Amino acid sequence: MAFFERAVLALYSLLIAALSLSFLLTSAGWTLLLDLYEYTLTRTDYRVVGAIIAAVLFLVSWRFFWVSLRVPRSKVEQVSIYRGEGGEVTITSTALEQLVIRGARQVKGLREIRPKLKLLPEGVALSLEVTASPDQNLPTLAQELQENVRRYVTGTAGLDILEVRVLINGIAYETLRRVD
C-alpha cells in the first residue's frame, strides 16, 4: 500500500473512531452532539457541506472495501540468464536462492545459510547470513564462501555476481553428551 493510501486510511480510521465515540456519548445521554447535528440540518449551507463530506467518506469506504477484496498477485522476481535465437531463458529468485544455498553448502564449517538477493540489471548482489561451526577461521571461511558461491552461481546460471556479502550472525556450539 502506498504512503498516500496509508495516510488516508489513518485519517479515515481516526474519523470512524471519533464518530463511534460520538455515538457512544450520545447513547450515554450527552445531547450536545444531537443538538449540533439538528442545527446543521436546519441550515442549507451546512447540509451541502455535510453531503460533500458524506460523499467523500462513501467513496473512500468503497475504495478500501474494493482494495480489501482484491487478491494480491505474487510478483516473482526473475532475471534473464540467456537470450538467443530460440528465445529467452529466465530464472526466478527462488531458484537462484537454491543455487546460492547449494554453492554455499560446499563450504565446510557452515550450519545455517540464509541468502538475500538483489536482482539488478547489471547482475546480482548477494547477502548471506550464516551460522558457522565452532573453531573455524572466520575470515578464511567467509572468503571461501564468497568464492564458492560466486563460482557456483556463475558456472551454473551464467549470471554476473556483483558482490557477495557475508554476515556471520552466530556460532553453532554443539552440546556434548554426558557419558555416565
N, C-alpha and C positions, 0 to 999 in steps of 0.2 A: 504494500500500500504506500502510495506516495506521501510526501510530507504534507502537502496541501489537504489531501483526503484525511490524514490523521488529525490535522488541526481542526477541520470541520467536524470530524467525529467527536473530538474532545469538547468543542463548543456545544454540539448537539447533545452530548451526554450531560453536560452541565445544565443546559436548558431543561432537559427532561427531569433532571434531579430537582431543579427549582420548581417546576410545575408539580411534581409529586409532593414536594414539601408544602406547597401552597394548598393542594387538595387535602393533605393531612391536617394542616392548621384549620382549614375551613370545616373539616369534619369534626375537629375538636371544639368548634364553636366560635372561632375567631372570624367575625363577619366583615372586617375591614376589606379583605380581598373581594368579597362578594359585592360590597358597596362600590369599590373601584371598577369592577367588571360591569356592573349595572350602569355606572356613569359613562363608561366608554361606549356602551351600546347606544346610549341616547344621543351621542354626537356623531354626525355623519363623517367628519374628517377622521375621527378615531376609528370608526368602523372600516374605512378604506385602508388605513394603516394596518389594522388588525387582520383584514382579509389578505393583504400582501404578505404579512408575516406568516399567516397560516398557510398560504400557498407555497412559500419558500420552504417552510418546515415539512409540508407534504411532499414536495419534490425531493428534499434531502432524505426523508424517510424512505421514499420509493427507491432512490439511488442505493442507499445502504441495504435495503431489502434485496434488490437485484444483485448487488455485489455478493451478498451472503449466499445466494443460490448458485452462483457461478462456480463451476468446478475448475479448480486451478490446474493449468496444464503444467506438467513437469517438464521443465526445459532441461534437456540433456545436452550438456556441452560436448562438442565434438571438434576434432581437428583433422584436417586433411593430411594423409600420410603419403598419398600417391595420386598423381594426375597423369593420365596417359590417353592414348587413342581410344581405348576401350571404355574410358570413364574415370570416375574418381573413387578413391578408397578413403574412408574416414574411420576414425577410432573414437569411441566415447571416452569421457573422462573416467568412467567406472572401469573400463577395460584397461585404460592407461594406468590407473592406480594399482590394478592387479599385476601389471607388468613391473611396476616400481617395487611392489612388495616381493615379487619373485626375484628380482635382481638383488634386493637388499637381503633376502634370506640366504644368499650365497656367502654372506659375510658371517664368520663365526664370532660369537660373543654378543649377539643381539637377542633380546627376548620379545619385545613388542615393537611393532613398526606401524606408525600412523602417517600415511602420506597426505599432503595437501598440494593440489596442483593449481597453477595459474596458467591458463592457456592464453598465449599471446600470439599475435600474427607472426612474429619473428621466431617463435619457438615456445618451449615450455619451461617454466620456472617451478622447481620442486622445493617443498619444505617437508622434512622428515622429522617427526617426533619419535624418539626411540627410547627404549629402556635397555640398558646394557647389562651384561652379566658382570659379576664382581671380578676383580683382579684383571681388568683389561686396561691397556694403554689407550685412553680415550682419544687423544689426538690422532693416533695411528688408526684406531677403529673408525673414526669419523672420516678420515681421508680415504681409507679403503672403501668405506660405504659410498662416498661420493663418486669415486672412480668406477666402482662396480655398477652402481645404478645408472650412471651416465652411459657406460659401455653397453649394458644390457638393453636399455631402452632404445638407444641409438641403433644398436645392431638388430633388434627385433622389429621396431616400428619405423626406423629411419627418421626419427624426429631429432631436431636440434634441441639439446638441453642447455638452456641459458645458464642456469645455476642450480646447485643442489645445496640447500641449507640444511644443516643438521642441528637439531636441538635434542640434547640428551636430558630427558626430563626425569630420569630415575635410574637407580641401580637396583637390580633384582638380586636380593640376597636369598640364598637357599637356606631353608631351615634344616638343620642336621637332626637326624633321627637318633633318638637315645636308645642305646642298647643296654638292656638290663641283665 
